[in-house]
């Protein structure tokens, strides 16, 4: 798989990475053998970027990755983790002392002295404009607890605030065929500044796989059940904030755009990964087949009119409801 430079980190990463929220068991139970199988299949398929967080399974995802990579000392994988959601979501919580404690815990979980990339994990909006926060992050770099830092955001305005800071190496943001607002300003601004863009929720929590119907149900422990109303965290993280039934209908139309012989999920990933300004896309995978299918999307070529079809579906189904929110 080709490699791209991850913003100001200088690391080379694959355009299709691996998101590991699901390895923390927030999408149903995942045991260590299954987690290792997903990680191994991804690496074998050319993936060189893993994204995790200290709260995925209370550190379980980080621990799986740490144990997996310890068996492969020459792995060549860049691991990005996140911090900031272990305590109250108040700006006053985002201090150097807390940053040291949180990153020390992630360093232990991952079994490394220096974390490759640490991202603020969708903190309260005022955090993105705090000089003290960026000073603290710079201190972590100076202390070699972390090599680089970035942010994970909910809104385009948060992304733009972070991009304007010289130490911000990356921005992680939701982009998919049902969430197009970042194409307006965020992706061009990041490209201009040399900031890497990490795309999460590229399949709208599975909607763009084309496998769901209006009658599809999910386990009670799956965020696609318990967070549909945004009661646990930002509703934009679940089905990209779109109404499920509407999303199913739109996904059928999306699938109709896809060339014969290409899976809708692979088309959705290829389209996002090839947007100007995007560095890497981090779909999740719960088994080897999904991991291999995700990685294979890097080789998919889409017809010239595909992009126009995506925008037409978005304008008709989602723009009015989604575009003003995030």
N, C-alpha and C positions, 0 to 999 in steps of 0.2 A: 504494500500500500504506500502511496506517496506520503511525503511528510511536509508539514507546514511549520513556520516559525510561530510559536505561541506568544505573540505580542512582545512586550518588553522583557519577557523571561529569557529569550534567546533559545529556549528548548525547542526541539523538533518533535512534533506530535502528529499523529494520524488524523485525517479529516473526520473519520468516524472513531470516536472514543467509546468509553463504557461508563455509564452512570450506574452507581451501586447503591442507590437508596434501597432497592428491593432486597439487597443482601442483608440489610439490617432488619428484615422481616416486617417492614411497613406495608408490604403488598401480599401478605400471607407468609407462612413459615418457609424459611429456606435454611437447610442444614449445611454444615461445613463442606460435606462432599459435593453437594449441589453447587455451592458457591465456588469451590475450587474448579469444578467442571466449567462453569461459566467464564471464570477468569482465564482458565487455560485455553478454552476455545477461542476466546477473544485474542489472546496473544498469538496463538497459532495462525489466526486469520490476518495478523498484521496490525492489530490495535496496539498503540503505544501510549495511550492516555487513559488513566482511570480517574474518576471524580467520586469523592466520598464526602462525609461530614462527621463531626464528632457526635452528633445526635442520631445518626442512623443506627437504630438498635442500641442506643446508648453506648456507642463505640464498637459494636459488633462488626459492622462493615469495615471499619478501619482495621480491626484485629484480623479479620479474614484476609484482607489485602496484605497486611504485614507478614502474616505467616506464609501466605502464598509466595510473596516475593523473596522471602528469606531462603526459600528453596532454589531460587534462581538469581544468584549474585550478579550475573551479567545481564540482567533482564532488560535494561534500556527503557523502562517504563517511567513516565512522569506521573506522579500522583498529586492531585490537587485535593485538599480537604477544606473544610469550612469550620468557622467558629462563630459563637455569638448567640446561640439559642439554648444555652444551658442554664440561663438565669432569666429573671424578669426582662421583658422587652421594653426597657427604659434606657434612654440615652446615657444616663449616669452610670450604667453598668459597663460601658465600653471604655475600660481603663487599662493602663499598661499592666497593672497587677493581674487583672482578670485575663488579659491576653497571654501573659506568661503562664498562668495556670492552665488555661485551655490548651495552649500549644504544647506545653509539657506533657499533658495527657495524651494528645494526638501523637507526639513523638514516641511515647511509650507504646501506644497501640500499634503504630506502624513500624516500630523497631528501627527508627532512624535518629540520627543526631540533629539533622537539619531537614525541615519539611520543604519540599520542592516549591509548593505554592499554597498559601492559605488565603481563603476568601472570607470576608465578612458575610455572614449568612442571612441575607435579607433583613438587616437591622432596621430599627425605626428610621424614618426619613431624615430627621435632623443629624443623624450620625454621619451621613454622606457629606455634610458641610462643616464638620468639626475639625479644626486645625489640630486639636489635641489628639484626636483619633489617628490622624495620619502621622503625627509625630511619634505616637506609640508604635505604630506599624513599622516606621523607619527604624525605631529602636530594636524591634525584634530582628530586623535584617542585620543591623549592626552587631547584635549579640549572637548571630548565626543560629538562632532558633528556627528561622525561616529564610529561604533564599529569595522569595518574592511574595508579593501580596496582590490580591485583587478583591473584587466584590461580586456578590450575587445579589441581583436586584429584582424588585417586583415591577417597577415603573421605568419608563423611558427617561423621565426627569432625573431619577436617581442615577441612572446610567450616565447621563450627560454630566452630572455633577462629579462623578468619580473619574470619568475620562479626562476631565480638566485638571486633575491632580497629577503631578509629574511622576509620582511613585507607583501609580496604579498600573499594574502589568496586564491585567485582564478584567473583563466584565462578563459575568454569566447572566444570561437573560433568556426568557421564553420567546422562542420564534418557531412558528410552524405555519402550515397553510391556513390555519384558523386564527392566527395571531400575527398580523403583518405590520403593526405600527412601528416596530424597531427599524423597519426598512426606510422609514421617512428620514430620520435624523441620526439614530444611534449608530447604525452600521457605517454610514459615511464618516461620522465624527471619529469613530474608533479607528477606521482605516487611516484617516488623516493624522491621528495622533500616534499611530503605531501600537495601539492597544489591542490585545487579542480578544476575540469574541468566542465565548463558549456557549453553545446553544443547548438549553435543557428543554424538556417536555416537547421534543420534536414531533412526536406522534400524537400529541394531545391526549396523553394517558391511554393510548391504544386506539382511540377513535379512528385515526388515519390508517390503521391496519386493515380496516374494512371488514373486520370479523365480528363486530357487535351488531345486535339488533335492538329494537326498542325494548325487548324482553330480557336482554342480558342482565344478569345479576352478578354481584361480587361478594366475596367473603366480608363478614362484619369487621374483620381486622384490616381490610383493604381501604385505603384512603378514598378510593372511588365509590365507597359506600358511606364512610363516616364523615367525609369532608365535602360533600356535594353542596352544602349550604355555607361552607367557609367557617364552620364552627371550631375547627381545630387549627387552621392556618389559612393564609390567603386563598380564597376560592379559585384564583387564577392558576394555582398549581394543579388543580384537579380538572381534567378535560379542558385545560387552558381557559377555564372560566366560562365555557359555553354551555348552554342548556344541552343535556345529554341527548334527548330525543331529536332536537334540531341538529346536533352534531352527527347523529347516526344518518339522518337524511342527507346532510351535506357530504358525509364520507362516501355514500353511495355514488354521488355525482363525481367526487374526486376520483374514485376507483375507475369510473368510466373514462377518465382522461389518460389513464395509465396504459402504456404500450402492452401489447400482448406478450405474455411470457415474463413480465415483471410484476412482482408483488407490490400491492399498494404501499406497504410499509417501506419497502426499498425505494420506491419512487419518492415518497415523502422525505426520506432521509437524504437522498441524492439531491433533491431540489434545495433543501435547506443548506446542505454542506457546500453547495456551489454558489450560494448568494455572495456577492461581493462584500468583503469585510468579515465573513465568518471564517474562523480558524478551525474549530472542531465542534462536532455534534455529539451529545452524550446520551443516546438511548439506553434504556435499561434492558436487561435480559434475565430471564429466570431459568433458562435451560440452554444447553449447547446449541440446539437448533436456532433459537432466537439470536444467540450471540453470533453465530455464523451468518445468519440472514442479514443482521445489521451490518456486519463488516462487508458483506458482499455488495452493499449499496454503494460503496465507494467506486465500483466499476460500472455503475448504471449510467447510461446516457439517455437523456429525455428529449423528446421532439421539440422543435423550436416554438410551437404554440402552447406548450405545457404551462409556461409561466402565466400567460394571458388567461388560461383557463382557471388557474389557481386564484388569480385576482378577481375574476368574475364571480366565482363561488363565494369568495370572502365578501365582496361588496353586497351580494344578494342576501347572504345568510347572517353575517356577523358584524360588518363594519359598524352599524348603528349601535349595537349593544356592547361591543368589545373595544372598539378603537378609543373611545373617550376615557376608558377606565385605567388602562395601564400604560 
